């Protein structure tokens, strides 16, 4: 169960990284919202509600 959760989190992280890369330089916001997200850690379950806003302003270095 823990391995599957770790794989899911890793996949989500990779997807977010790709989105951030595509939005780079565009001054974009990425909002991740969740409602009744159930997290289970060490056999303890908890429900979480909320959102995370990433303000993306990437500036590439000039060559």
Secondary structure, 3 states (H helix, E strand, C coil): CHHHHHHHHHHHHHHHHHHHHHHCCCCEEEEEEEEEEEEEECCEEEEEEEEEEEEECCCCCCC
